[in-house]
Amino acid sequence: MSTPLQTHIEEIKNPNTISKEEIEGYIEKFKILANTGINRNSIFYILNLTSMKYAYINDVCKSFTGQSAQDFYKKGVSILPEIIDPIDFEVLSTSLFPKMNAVVAEQKDIDITQVVFEMHYNMFNPTTEVKTPIVEYSSYSKLDEKGVPVLSTGMCFESVLNFNGVRGIVRLNTANGQQTLFDETISHVVEILTKKEKEITEHLMKGYSRKEVADQMNISYLTVNTHVKRIYKKLNIHKISDLVEIFKTNN
């Protein structure tokens, strides 16, 4: 059975090679961008998709992850499970990112270097044990002669959004702006609820009383009460306003 890391590598690895000279040309351009203005507080990276090693990453990575640029160069993408919340990394690698990549593959006659991947997740610093909500933007910046990506470039910065889950968005840059090809949020909060509990929660979120929920679902009032107690216990909450606040934050 593949690990989330193996799944991620299989999704993006290119078996071909890219010359050192080509990579160095990208690095010089990227360094200028990474050291400009507010970008100085963001992680900038270039990932070689043939070796799965980082060709460049700036020193800001240390403050977010506790890992130095040299750690990234040495470990390559194998560092990711160490610096991303484990649940987030598993969902991103095995579910969300493959869907995002598949959407791009389905597009006809597009320049995939104009596709922007946006991902929201929690980065983890093992030294301080601090989680930081992150938004990451990445693109396939260089293709081989067969049109297969060989370099990926990206930036990560702290997000103002903080929710218990992950989100992936795929956009295509066009002459008229941007076209959204994919947008999905996977909430860890929702995932721990059963199908019946999710259905009851949806009715409660619409403002229905417990009696109205029982009528809507054709079940007894006592059954609804029992399920609500289980929902509250799973989410560690005590009243409907807490439930509303959780799902408002996670959507």
C-alpha positions in Angstrom: 0.0 0.0 0.0 1.4 3.4 -1.0 2.1 6.0 1.6 0.8 9.6 1.1 4.3 10.6 0.2 4.7 7.8 -2.4 1.3 8.8 -3.9 2.3 12.4 -4.1 5.6 11.5 -5.9 3.9 9.2 -8.4 1.5 12.1 -9.2 4.1 14.6 -10.2 7.4 12.9 -10.9 8.9 13.1 -14.4 11.3 10.3 -15.4 13.1 12.5 -17.8 16.0 14.9 -17.0 16.6 18.6 -17.1 20.0 20.3 -17.5 21.8 22.1 -14.7 22.1 25.2 -16.9 18.3 25.4 -17.4 17.6 25.1 -13.7 20.2 27.8 -12.8 18.5 30.2 -15.2 15.2 29.8 -13.4 16.9 30.1 -10.0 18.4 33.5 -10.8 15.0 34.9 -12.0 13.2 33.4 -9.0 15.7 34.8 -6.4 14.8 38.4 -7.6 11.1 37.7 -7.1 11.6 36.0 -3.8 13.5 39.0 -2.4 11.1 41.7 -3.5 9.0 43.6 -1.0 6.4 41.6 1.0 7.6 38.4 -0.7 10.5 38.4 1.7 8.2 36.9 4.4 7.1 34.1 2.1 8.6 30.7 1.2 9.7 30.5 -2.4 10.8 27.3 -4.0 11.7 25.6 -7.2 11.1 21.8 -7.3 12.9 19.6 -9.8 10.2 17.1 -10.9 12.8 14.7 -12.3 14.8 14.3 -9.1 12.1 15.4 -6.6 14.7 17.6 -5.0 14.4 21.3 -4.4 16.6 23.3 -6.8 16.0 26.5 -4.7 14.2 27.5 -1.5 14.7 30.7 0.4 15.7 30.9 4.1 12.1 31.9 5.2 11.4 28.1 5.3 13.2 28.0 8.7 10.7 30.2 10.5 7.7 28.3 9.3 9.0 24.7 9.5 12.1 24.7 11.8 14.0 23.2 8.9 16.8 25.0 7.1 17.2 25.4 3.3 19.9 22.8 3.5 17.5 20.3 5.1 15.1 20.9 2.1 18.0 20.4 -0.4 19.1 17.2 1.3 15.7 15.6 1.9 13.7 16.8 -1.2 10.0 16.1 -1.1 10.5 13.5 1.6 10.6 16.5 4.0 6.9 17.2 3.4 5.4 14.7 5.9 7.6 16.3 8.5 6.4 19.9 7.9 2.7 19.5 7.0 0.1 18.4 9.5 -0.2 14.6 9.0 -3.9 14.6 8.4 -3.7 17.5 6.0 -0.8 15.9 4.1 -2.6 12.5 3.8 -5.8 14.2 2.4 -3.9 16.5 0.1 -1.7 13.7 -1.3 -4.1 10.9 -1.7 -7.3 12.7 -2.5 -7.3 16.5 -3.2 -4.2 17.1 -5.3 -4.8 14.0 -7.6 -8.3 15.5 -8.3 -6.7 18.9 -9.0 -4.1 17.3 -11.4 -6.8 15.3 -13.1 -8.8 18.4 -13.9 -5.8 19.9 -15.6 -5.2 16.7 -17.6 -8.8 16.8 -18.8 -8.4 20.3 -20.4 -7.9 20.4 -24.1 -5.5 22.7 -25.9 -4.3 24.8 -22.9 -0.9 25.9 -21.8 -0.5 24.1 -18.5 2.2 26.6 -17.4 -0.7 29.1 -17.1 -2.5 26.9 -14.5 -2.2 28.0 -10.9 -2.7 25.5 -8.0 -3.9 27.1 -4.7 -3.9 24.9 -1.6 -4.8 25.7 2.0 -3.4 23.5 4.8 -1.6 23.6 8.1 2.2 23.7 8.1 3.9 22.2 11.2 7.1 23.2 13.0 8.3 20.1 14.8 10.7 22.2 16.9 8.1 24.6 18.3 5.1 22.2 17.7 3.3 25.2 16.3 0.8 24.8 13.4 0.6 27.7 10.9 -2.3 28.0 8.4 -0.8 28.2 5.0 -1.9 29.1 1.5 0.4 27.8 -1.2 0.4 28.9 -4.9 2.3 26.7 -7.4 2.6 26.2 -11.1 4.3 23.9 -13.6 6.8 26.5 -14.9 8.8 24.4 -17.4 7.8 21.5 -19.6 10.0 18.9 -21.4 9.8 18.4 -25.2 6.8 16.1 -24.7 4.9 18.8 -22.8 5.4 17.1 -19.4 6.3 19.3 -16.4 9.9 19.2 -15.3 10.0 22.2 -12.9 7.4 23.4 -10.4 7.6 26.8 -8.8 5.7 27.9 -5.8 5.3 30.3 -2.9 3.8 29.7 0.6 2.7 32.3 3.1 0.6 32.5 6.3 -3.1 32.5 5.6 -5.7 34.6 7.4 -8.0 31.6 7.0 -7.8 29.0 9.8 -10.0 26.0 9.5 -9.8 22.3 10.3 -9.4 20.9 6.9 -7.8 21.5 3.5 -8.9 23.3 0.3 -7.7 23.1 -3.3 -8.4 25.5 -6.1 -7.2 25.3 -9.7 -7.3 28.4 -11.9 -6.3 29.0 -15.5 -4.8 32.4 -16.5 -6.5 33.6 -19.6 -6.4 36.7 -21.7 -9.5 37.9 -19.9 -8.4 37.1 -16.4 -8.7 33.8 -14.5 -11.0 30.9 -15.0 -11.7 28.6 -12.0 -11.5 24.9 -13.0 -11.8 23.3 -9.6 -12.6 24.3 -6.1 -13.1 21.8 -3.2 -12.8 22.0 0.5 -12.5 18.8 2.7 -13.3 19.5 6.3 -11.9 17.2 8.9 -14.7 18.2 11.1 -17.3 16.8 8.7 -15.3 13.6 8.1 -15.7 12.4 11.6 -19.5 12.5 11.4 -21.6 9.6 10.1 -23.9 10.0 7.1 -26.9 10.3 9.3 -25.2 12.8 11.6 -24.2 14.9 8.6 -27.7 14.9 7.3 -29.1 16.0 10.7 -26.4 18.7 10.9 -27.4 20.1 7.5 -31.0 20.4 8.6 -29.9 22.1 11.9 -27.7 24.5 9.9 -30.8 25.5 7.9 -32.5 26.6 11.1 -34.8 23.6 11.6 -35.8 22.7 15.2 -35.1 19.1 16.3 -38.8 18.3 15.9 -38.8 19.7 12.4 -35.6 17.6 11.6 -37.5 14.5 12.8 -40.4 15.3 10.5 -38.1 16.1 7.6 -36.1 12.8 8.0 -39.1 10.7 9.0 -37.5 9.6 12.3 -38.4 10.0 15.9 -37.7 13.1 18.0 -35.9 10.8 20.4 -33.6 9.5 17.6 -32.7 13.1 16.6 -31.9 14.0 20.2 -29.6 11.0 20.5 -27.8 11.9 17.3 -27.4 15.5 18.3 -25.8 14.5 21.6 -23.3 12.3 19.7 -22.6 15.2 17.3 -22.0 17.6 20.1 -19.7 15.0 21.9 -17.7 14.3 18.7 -17.2 18.0 18.0 -16.7 18.9 21.7 -19.5 21.5 21.7 -22.6 22.2 23.8 -25.1 24.2 21.8 -26.4 24.9 18.2 -24.5 28.3 18.1 -21.2 26.4 18.5 -22.2 24.1 15.6 -23.0 27.1 13.4 -19.7 28.7 14.3 -17.7 25.5 13.5 -19.2 25.0 10.1 -19.0 28.7 9.3 -15.3 28.6 10.0 -14.8 25.4 8.0 -16.5 26.4 4.8 
